[in-house]
Amino acid sequence: MSSQVLVEAPGAHRIEEHVPREPGPGEALVAVHAVGICGSDREVYQGNRPEGYVRYPLTPGHEWSGTVMSVGAGAPASLVGRKVVGEGFRNCQVCDRCHAGETTLCGAGYEETGFTQPGAMAATLTLPARLLHPLPDDADLTAAALLEPAACVAAAALKSGARPGERVAVVGTGTLGMFAVQFLKAVSPAELLVVGTRRDREALSRRFGATGFRLRDERLPDDFDVVIETAGSASAARTAASLLRRGGRLVLTGIPAPGADGLDPTDLVVRQLEVHTVFGAPPDAWSHAVRVFGAGLLDPLPLVTHELPLTEFPHAIELVGAGDPTVGKVLLRP
């Protein structure tokens, strides 16, 4: 029997039988290989996700990989049998932001796989085929399950405009931070500094291409061209801005709790800093992530520390929130 996770309401879930939904016009049915758990899945389970950004009862799961089993009318038949990942945001395709390719800013309101639409913590997932990104035939689907967070970082890397020979830095050493190191390494920087709070992340940072590592409370430089912030702590944005030269470029991706230290507008203006932000990944960032992964420049597997069956969902949620430094990315396998 194939199964799925159903979160009926905050704190209440059950594992139930899964019945695949046949793909309608323009849709694809995907056999799920693996699904990642992130902090927002924990929010869904605990009930502290912002209002309007979740709809119960719900099958979660927005970071996933799989293989296309069948497609509905009008969807490309060539997708059948392909290994794929897929975008989560269900954009309208007709508003001005969608026409500009900025689908995460769609004016039709928020809809996303695993939050307001059925997600991938199930044996299969049915979704619009236009959201799929085919992978190379020899792609490792376990590694590919991490391409959703990678795509969010790809958006940051693209906005940073980092060029070969520039001095670049990453603030934060979680999954997103380690992806940022890999994307920046791929553009051949002169220097790649990682700033974090845990010395035990130095070895992995250097493995992915960092040339330097500092703890947040150590003396930090102030002359970098580009900084990508992924930590989301109350002070991370300020730390990141302090690393930049005059006219430097900052990309913020972390979402701190209310009451975080804001950037100083005087500092931004006087130093003429360029500030960008990222929330989710538009299609060009997904394409970039898939392309970099396919070229062998992105290695997600070292970030995975746990693979569990779907029935271990509550244990997986616990692991993600425990704050244990030995817990990296947790995957569920349907």
C-alpha positions, -999 to 999 in steps of 0.1 A, spaced: 0 0 0 13 34 -9 9 61 18 9 98 24 13 122 54 -18 142 62 -16 171 86 -52 175 97 -46 206 119 -16 220 138 0 191 158 -24 165 144 -13 142 116 -19 107 103 -3 84 78 -31 73 54 -34 54 22 -25 74 -9 -46 73 -41 -28 90 -70 -47 117 -87 -48 112 -125 -33 142 -143 -58 166 -159 -52 188 -189 -17 202 -188 -7 182 -157 18 155 -149 18 127 -124 52 122 -107 64 92 -86 81 109 -57 117 96 -50 125 118 -20 112 148 -2 131 172 20 120 188 53 127 224 60 118 248 88 86 259 70 73 223 71 78 224 109 58 256 110 30 238 91 30 210 117 32 233 147 7 258 133 29 290 134 30 296 97 16 331 88 -21 332 80 -29 327 44 3 307 38 -11 273 47 -44 255 42 -54 225 64 -59 195 60 -27 193 40 -1 169 27 32 188 31 63 186 10 77 213 -13 113 201 -17 112 169 -38 125 149 -68 109 122 -88 101 106 -121 72 114 -144 47 85 -147 21 100 -170 9 133 -184 -26 148 -191 -39 162 -224 -18 190 -238 13 183 -217 45 172 -235 45 134 -239 83 136 -239 82 142 -201 71 106 -194 99 87 -179 121 118 -172 137 125 -138 123 159 -127 121 185 -100 94 211 -99 86 247 -89 63 251 -59 47 285 -66 14 282 -86 15 314 -106 -13 328 -127 9 334 -158 -11 365 -169 -3 393 -144 24 418 -152 49 402 -126 44 368 -142 49 383 -177 82 397 -163 92 362 -152 89 372 -115 64 344 -107 71 346 -69 55 380 -70 24 368 -88 -5 392 -82 -32 365 -81 -24 356 -45 -3 329 -29 -6 292 -38 22 267 -33 27 230 -34 30 216 1 14 246 18 -20 254 1 -19 226 -25 -11 189 -19 26 183 -15 52 156 -20 50 137 13 32 110 -6 39 82 -31 29 105 -60 24 142 -68 2 157 -95 10 192 -106 10 215 -137 36 201 -161 48 236 -169 64 238 -134 86 208 -141 124 210 -148 138 178 -164 171 166 -151 199 147 -169 191 110 -172 220 101 -150 210 125 -122 211 114 -86 175 118 -75 184 118 -38 207 148 -44 181 164 -66 156 165 -38 176 195 -25 173 216 -57 144 236 -42 165 253 -16 193 254 -42 170 273 -66 163 299 -39 201 304 -35 205 304 -73 181 334 -73 204 352 -48 235 343 -68 220 357 -99 209 389 -81 244 394 -67 259 396 -101 291 381 -88 318 381 -115 351 362 -118 379 377 -96 356 395 -72 359 390 -34 327 374 -22 313 363 12 285 342 26 269 348 61 253 316 74 264 280 73 232 261 71 219 243 39 213 277 21 247 290 31 265 259 19 247 262 -15 256 299 -17 293 289 -13 290 264 -42 272 289 -65 298 316 -58 327 292 -61 314 284 -96 321 320 -108 358 318 -98 361 345 -71 394 358 -59 384 352 -23 354 334 -8 348 340 29 322 322 51 310 338 83 291 316 108 285 308 144 298 272 145 335 263 140 324 227 130 311 241 97 345 253 86 356 219 70 325 216 49 327 253 39 362 248 27 353 215 9 327 235 -11 352 262 -20 356 287 8 391 302 11 385 317 45 362 311 76 355 334 105 331 332 134 306 361 137 322 375 168 357 376 154 372 406 137 357 408 103 369 425 71 350 454 55 361 454 18 341 426 0 324 432 -33 295 408 -28 278 393 3 250 368 3 232 365 37 214 332 45 214 330 83 181 348 91 193 357 126 184 390 142 218 405 135 228 387 103 218 415 79 239 440 97 269 416 99 265 410 61 264 448 53 294 454 75 315 431 53 310 452 22 332 478 5 316 511 -5 292 504 -34 292 467 -26 263 444 -33 242 426 -6 216 399 -11 194 390 19 176 356 19 171 349 56 138 357 73 145 367 110 119 367 137 102 401 144 124 426 162 156 420 142 182 447 138 174 467 107 200 480 82 210 516 90 197 538 61 224 564 67 250 536 62 233 523 31 231 558 15 266 571 25 283 539 14 260 535 -16 253 499 -9 231 479 -33 206 457 -15 186 429 -30 162 404 -14 151 369 -23 119 350 -13 114 318 -33 127 311 -67 115 323 -101 118 301 -132 152 315 -143 167 307 -109 153 271 -111 168 267 -146 202 280 -133 202 256 -103 193 226 -125 220 236 -151 247 241 -124 237 208 -108 237 190 -142 272 204 -149 285 188 -116 292 222 -100 267 216 -72 270 187 -47 240 185 -24 246 150 -10 271 159 18 243 181 32 220 151 37 224 134 71 191 115 76 169 95 52 137 81 68 105 65 56 74 86 54 60 69 85 88 86 105 74 120 98 70 131 134 105 120 142 118 138 112 101 170 123 116 166 157 151 162 142 147 194 121 138 214 152 161 199 178 190 223 171 214 193 170 246 203 151 249 167 137 215 170 119 218 184 84 192 179 57 165 153 66 149 134 37 117 113 37 115 84 13 79 74 2 
